[in-house]
Amino acid sequence: MWCVGLFVMWCGASQPAPIPDTYCQIAKPIYWAASDTRATKEQVDTHNRVWKRLCRKNKP
């Protein structure tokens, strides 16, 4: 039993750590529809302002 646990720990340690995504790598502007509620449109506008402030300079 001890050998199996050691083998599992050794195999797990050899895998590289995942690379975390940054907000600007995964975020995109959101578009609202005319049928959306005012609250939804405000949330979309808030997201888009944050995206512009943080990410637009990094986009072509």
Backbone as XML, in Angstrom:
<?xml version="1.0"?>
<chain id="A" units="angstrom">
  <residue number="1" name="MET">
    <atom name="N" x="0.830" y="-1.186" z="0.000"/>
    <atom name="CA" x="0.000" y="0.000" z="0.000"/>
    <atom name="C" x="0.877" y="1.253" z="0.000"/>
  </residue>
  <residue number="2" name="TRP">
    <atom name="N" x="1.956" y="1.226" z="0.765"/>
    <atom name="CA" x="2.840" y="2.391" z="0.850"/>
    <atom name="C" x="3.483" y="2.681" z="-0.491"/>
  </residue>
  <residue number="3" name="CYS">
    <atom name="N" x="3.890" y="1.649" z="-1.228"/>
    <atom name="CA" x="4.539" y="1.816" z="-2.527"/>
    <atom name="C" x="3.585" y="2.433" z="-3.534"/>
  </residue>
  <residue number="4" name="VAL">
    <atom name="N" x="2.336" y="2.048" z="-3.517"/>
    <atom name="CA" x="1.349" y="2.604" z="-4.444"/>
    <atom name="C" x="1.180" y="4.089" z="-4.180"/>
  </residue>
  <residue number="5" name="GLY">
    <atom name="N" x="1.090" y="4.481" z="-2.943"/>
    <atom name="CA" x="0.948" y="5.898" z="-2.607"/>
    <atom name="C" x="2.145" y="6.707" z="-3.042"/>
  </residue>
  <residue number="6" name="LEU">
    <atom name="N" x="3.331" y="6.169" z="-2.875"/>
    <atom name="CA" x="4.546" y="6.855" z="-3.286"/>
    <atom name="C" x="4.593" y="7.004" z="-4.798"/>
  </residue>
  <residue number="7" name="PHE">
    <atom name="N" x="4.201" y="5.959" z="-5.520"/>
    <atom name="CA" x="4.181" y="6.004" z="-6.980"/>
    <atom name="C" x="3.199" y="7.064" z="-7.483"/>
  </residue>
  <residue number="8" name="VAL">
    <atom name="N" x="2.024" y="7.148" z="-6.896"/>
    <atom name="CA" x="1.023" y="8.135" z="-7.299"/>
    <atom name="C" x="1.546" y="9.544" z="-7.039"/>
  </residue>
  <residue number="9" name="MET">
    <atom name="N" x="2.185" y="9.757" z="-5.897"/>
    <atom name="CA" x="2.735" y="11.077" z="-5.600"/>
    <atom name="C" x="3.832" y="11.430" z="-6.592"/>
  </residue>
  <residue number="10" name="TRP">
    <atom name="N" x="4.681" y="10.483" z="-6.948"/>
    <atom name="CA" x="5.769" y="10.737" z="-7.874"/>
    <atom name="C" x="5.225" y="11.067" z="-9.258"/>
  </residue>
  <residue number="11" name="CYS">
    <atom name="N" x="4.211" y="10.361" z="-9.724"/>
    <atom name="CA" x="3.629" y="10.614" z="-11.047"/>
    <atom name="C" x="2.940" y="11.984" z="-11.084"/>
  </residue>
  <residue number="12" name="GLY">
    <atom name="N" x="2.260" y="12.324" z="-10.033"/>
    <atom name="CA" x="1.572" y="13.606" z="-9.999"/>
    <atom name="C" x="2.532" y="14.783" z="-9.994"/>
  </residue>
  <residue number="13" name="ALA">
    <atom name="N" x="3.691" y="14.624" z="-9.397"/>
    <atom name="CA" x="4.650" y="15.722" z="-9.309"/>
    <atom name="C" x="5.335" y="16.002" z="-10.644"/>
  </residue>
  <residue number="14" name="SER">
    <atom name="N" x="5.338" y="15.039" z="-11.560"/>
    <atom name="CA" x="6.042" y="15.230" z="-12.824"/>
    <atom name="C" x="5.221" y="16.007" z="-13.843"/>
  </residue>
  <residue number="15" name="GLN">
    <atom name="N" x="3.946" y="16.233" z="-13.596"/>
    <atom name="CA" x="3.099" y="16.962" z="-14.535"/>
    <atom name="C" x="3.277" y="18.459" z="-14.335"/>
  </residue>
  <residue number="16" name="PRO">
    <atom name="N" x="3.366" y="19.237" z="-15.431"/>
    <atom name="CA" x="3.517" y="20.682" z="-15.279"/>
    <atom name="C" x="2.240" y="21.316" z="-14.721"/>
  </residue>
  <residue number="17" name="ALA">
    <atom name="N" x="2.438" y="22.398" z="-14.019"/>
    <atom name="CA" x="1.290" y="23.120" z="-13.469"/>
    <atom name="C" x="0.534" y="23.798" z="-14.604"/>
  </residue>
  <residue number="18" name="PRO">
    <atom name="N" x="-0.795" y="23.864" z="-14.530"/>
    <atom name="CA" x="-1.554" y="24.530" z="-15.586"/>
    <atom name="C" x="-1.263" y="26.033" z="-15.596"/>
  </residue>
  <residue number="19" name="ILE">
    <atom name="N" x="-1.270" y="26.607" z="-16.766"/>
    <atom name="CA" x="-1.033" y="28.040" z="-16.904"/>
    <atom name="C" x="-2.365" y="28.768" z="-16.726"/>
  </residue>
  <residue number="20" name="PRO">
    <atom name="N" x="-2.471" y="29.648" z="-15.748"/>
    <atom name="CA" x="-3.744" y="30.336" z="-15.523"/>
    <atom name="C" x="-4.021" y="31.363" z="-16.628"/>
  </residue>
  <residue number="21" name="ASP">
    <atom name="N" x="-5.288" y="31.483" z="-16.998"/>
    <atom name="CA" x="-5.687" y="32.495" z="-17.971"/>
    <atom name="C" x="-5.835" y="33.833" z="-17.275"/>
  </residue>
  <residue number="22" name="THR">
    <atom name="N" x="-5.467" y="34.880" z="-17.961"/>
    <atom name="CA" x="-5.704" y="36.209" z="-17.415"/>
    <atom name="C" x="-7.059" y="36.693" z="-17.910"/>
  </residue>
  <residue number="23" name="TYR">
    <atom name="N" x="-7.585" y="37.692" z="-17.264"/>
    <atom name="CA" x="-8.881" y="38.248" z="-17.642"/>
    <atom name="C" x="-8.894" y="38.641" z="-19.109"/>
  </residue>
  <residue number="24" name="CYS">
    <atom name="N" x="-7.849" y="39.292" z="-19.567"/>
    <atom name="CA" x="-7.819" y="39.789" z="-20.947"/>
    <atom name="C" x="-7.670" y="38.674" z="-21.970"/>
  </residue>
  <residue number="25" name="GLN">
    <atom name="N" x="-7.189" y="37.508" z="-21.573"/>
    <atom name="CA" x="-7.112" y="36.384" z="-22.492"/>
    <atom name="C" x="-8.467" y="35.726" z="-22.694"/>
  </residue>
  <residue number="26" name="ILE">
    <atom name="N" x="-9.345" y="35.844" z="-21.720"/>
    <atom name="CA" x="-10.628" y="35.146" z="-21.814"/>
    <atom name="C" x="-11.822" y="36.084" z="-21.971"/>
  </residue>
  <residue number="27" name="ALA">
    <atom name="N" x="-11.682" y="37.353" z="-21.625"/>
    <atom name="CA" x="-12.814" y="38.277" z="-21.684"/>
    <atom name="C" x="-12.975" y="38.855" z="-23.083"/>
  </residue>
  <residue number="28" name="LYS">
    <atom name="N" x="-14.220" y="39.119" z="-23.445"/>
    <atom name="CA" x="-14.545" y="39.756" z="-24.710"/>
    <atom name="C" x="-15.688" y="40.732" z="-24.455"/>
  </residue>
  <residue number="29" name="PRO">
    <atom name="N" x="-15.829" y="41.741" z="-25.303"/>
    <atom name="CA" x="-16.976" y="42.633" z="-25.150"/>
    <atom name="C" x="-18.289" y="41.859" z="-25.293"/>
  </residue>
  <residue number="30" name="ILE">
    <atom name="N" x="-19.303" y="42.330" z="-24.620"/>
    <atom name="CA" x="-20.627" y="41.702" z="-24.658"/>
    <atom name="C" x="-21.576" y="42.676" z="-25.347"/>
  </residue>
  <residue number="31" name="TYR">
    <atom name="N" x="-22.488" y="42.145" z="-26.123"/>
    <atom name="CA" x="-23.493" y="42.966" z="-26.805"/>
    <atom name="C" x="-24.858" y="42.628" z="-26.245"/>
  </residue>
  <residue number="32" name="TRP">
    <atom name="N" x="-25.681" y="43.647" z="-26.026"/>
    <atom name="CA" x="-27.015" y="43.405" z="-25.519"/>
    <atom name="C" x="-28.015" y="43.503" z="-26.667"/>
  </residue>
  <residue number="33" name="ALA">
    <atom name="N" x="-29.181" y="42.944" z="-26.436"/>
    <atom name="CA" x="-30.264" y="42.971" z="-27.415"/>
    <atom name="C" x="-31.307" y="43.987" z="-26.973"/>
  </residue>
  <residue number="34" name="ALA">
    <atom name="N" x="-32.068" y="44.472" z="-27.914"/>
    <atom name="CA" x="-33.108" y="45.454" z="-27.604"/>
    <atom name="C" x="-34.123" y="44.899" z="-26.605"/>
  </residue>
  <residue number="35" name="SER">
    <atom name="N" x="-34.305" y="43.583" z="-26.602"/>
    <atom name="CA" x="-35.272" y="42.966" z="-25.687"/>
    <atom name="C" x="-34.728" y="42.770" z="-24.271"/>
  </residue>
  <residue number="36" name="ASP">
    <atom name="N" x="-33.441" y="43.023" z="-24.027"/>
    <atom name="CA" x="-32.868" y="42.888" z="-22.692"/>
    <atom name="C" x="-33.420" y="43.962" z="-21.763"/>
  </residue>
  <residue number="37" name="THR">
    <atom name="N" x="-33.440" y="43.631" z="-20.464"/>
    <atom name="CA" x="-33.917" y="44.610" z="-19.480"/>
    <atom name="C" x="-32.867" y="45.692" z="-19.278"/>
  </residue>
  <residue number="38" name="ARG">
    <atom name="N" x="-33.284" y="46.804" z="-18.703"/>
    <atom name="CA" x="-32.355" y="47.907" z="-18.430"/>
    <atom name="C" x="-31.226" y="47.429" z="-17.508"/>
  </residue>
  <residue number="39" name="ALA">
    <atom name="N" x="-31.578" y="46.601" z="-16.512"/>
    <atom name="CA" x="-30.564" y="46.095" z="-15.577"/>
    <atom name="C" x="-29.516" y="45.262" z="-16.314"/>
  </residue>
  <residue number="40" name="THR">
    <atom name="N" x="-29.953" y="44.444" z="-17.254"/>
    <atom name="CA" x="-29.008" y="43.635" z="-18.032"/>
    <atom name="C" x="-28.105" y="44.530" z="-18.867"/>
  </residue>
  <residue number="41" name="LYS">
    <atom name="N" x="-28.686" y="45.541" z="-19.501"/>
    <atom name="CA" x="-27.900" y="46.472" z="-20.322"/>
    <atom name="C" x="-26.860" y="47.204" z="-19.473"/>
  </residue>
  <residue number="42" name="GLU">
    <atom name="N" x="-27.225" y="47.580" z="-18.254"/>
    <atom name="CA" x="-26.280" y="48.254" z="-17.367"/>
    <atom name="C" x="-25.134" y="47.323" z="-16.972"/>
  </residue>
  <residue number="43" name="GLN">
    <atom name="N" x="-25.448" y="46.050" z="-16.709"/>
    <atom name="CA" x="-24.396" y="45.086" z="-16.367"/>
    <atom name="C" x="-23.457" y="44.864" z="-17.547"/>
  </residue>
  <residue number="44" name="VAL">
    <atom name="N" x="-24.014" y="44.794" z="-18.750"/>
    <atom name="CA" x="-23.190" y="44.640" z="-19.952"/>
    <atom name="C" x="-22.292" y="45.860" z="-20.118"/>
  </residue>
  <residue number="45" name="ASP">
    <atom name="N" x="-22.856" y="47.051" z="-19.949"/>
    <atom name="CA" x="-22.071" y="48.282" z="-20.075"/>
    <atom name="C" x="-20.941" y="48.328" z="-19.053"/>
  </residue>
  <residue number="46" name="THR">
    <atom name="N" x="-21.205" y="47.881" z="-17.833"/>
    <atom name="CA" x="-20.180" y="47.841" z="-16.797"/>
    <atom name="C" x="-19.058" y="46.885" z="-17.191"/>
  </residue>
  <residue number="47" name="HIS">
    <atom name="N" x="-19.419" y="45.699" z="-17.650"/>
    <atom name="CA" x="-18.406" y="44.732" z="-18.095"/>
    <atom name="C" x="-17.566" y="45.321" z="-19.224"/>
  </residue>
  <residue number="48" name="ASN">
    <atom name="N" x="-18.214" y="45.950" z="-20.195"/>
    <atom name="CA" x="-17.494" y="46.488" z="-21.342"/>
    <atom name="C" x="-16.559" y="47.633" z="-20.957"/>
  </residue>
  <residue number="49" name="ARG">
    <atom name="N" x="-16.964" y="48.451" z="-19.988"/>
    <atom name="CA" x="-16.067" y="49.513" z="-19.507"/>
    <atom name="C" x="-14.821" y="48.921" z="-18.861"/>
  </residue>
  <residue number="50" name="VAL">
    <atom name="N" x="-14.999" y="47.884" z="-18.060"/>
    <atom name="CA" x="-13.851" y="47.221" z="-17.427"/>
    <atom name="C" x="-12.965" y="46.618" z="-18.506"/>
  </residue>
  <residue number="51" name="TRP">
    <atom name="N" x="-13.553" y="45.943" z="-19.484"/>
    <atom name="CA" x="-12.775" y="45.334" z="-20.561"/>
    <atom name="C" x="-11.965" y="46.391" z="-21.313"/>
  </residue>
  <residue number="52" name="LYS">
    <atom name="N" x="-12.605" y="47.518" z="-21.639"/>
    <atom name="CA" x="-11.892" y="48.588" z="-22.351"/>
    <atom name="C" x="-10.724" y="49.121" z="-21.528"/>
  </residue>
  <residue number="53" name="ARG">
    <atom name="N" x="-10.961" y="49.336" z="-20.241"/>
    <atom name="CA" x="-9.929" y="49.898" z="-19.376"/>
    <atom name="C" x="-8.737" y="48.952" z="-19.218"/>
  </residue>
  <residue number="54" name="LEU">
    <atom name="N" x="-9.012" y="47.650" z="-19.075"/>
    <atom name="CA" x="-7.944" y="46.696" z="-18.803"/>
    <atom name="C" x="-7.325" y="46.072" z="-20.054"/>
  </residue>
  <residue number="55" name="CYS">
    <atom name="N" x="-8.112" y="45.896" z="-21.095"/>
    <atom name="CA" x="-7.670" y="45.022" z="-22.185"/>
    <atom name="C" x="-7.553" y="45.687" z="-23.548"/>
  </residue>
  <residue number="56" name="ARG">
    <atom name="N" x="-8.212" y="46.769" z="-23.779"/>
    <atom name="CA" x="-8.231" y="47.326" z="-25.130"/>
    <atom name="C" x="-6.840" y="47.686" z="-25.609"/>
  </residue>
  <residue number="57" name="LYS">
    <atom name="N" x="-5.989" y="48.190" z="-24.721"/>
    <atom name="CA" x="-4.629" y="48.564" z="-25.115"/>
    <atom name="C" x="-3.828" y="47.340" z="-25.538"/>
  </residue>
  <residue number="58" name="ASN">
    <atom name="N" x="-4.260" y="46.135" z="-25.075"/>
    <atom name="CA" x="-3.549" y="44.903" z="-25.408"/>
    <atom name="C" x="-4.078" y="44.237" z="-26.671"/>
  </residue>
  <residue number="59" name="LYS">
    <atom name="N" x="-5.194" y="44.723" z="-27.195"/>
    <atom name="CA" x="-5.803" y="44.123" z="-28.379"/>
    <atom name="C" x="-5.401" y="44.938" z="-29.610"/>
  </residue>
  <residue number="60" name="PRO">
    <atom name="N" x="-5.318" y="44.255" z="-30.769"/>
    <atom name="CA" x="-4.977" y="44.996" z="-32.001"/>
    <atom name="C" x="-6.076" y="45.931" z="-32.429"/>
  </residue>
</chain>
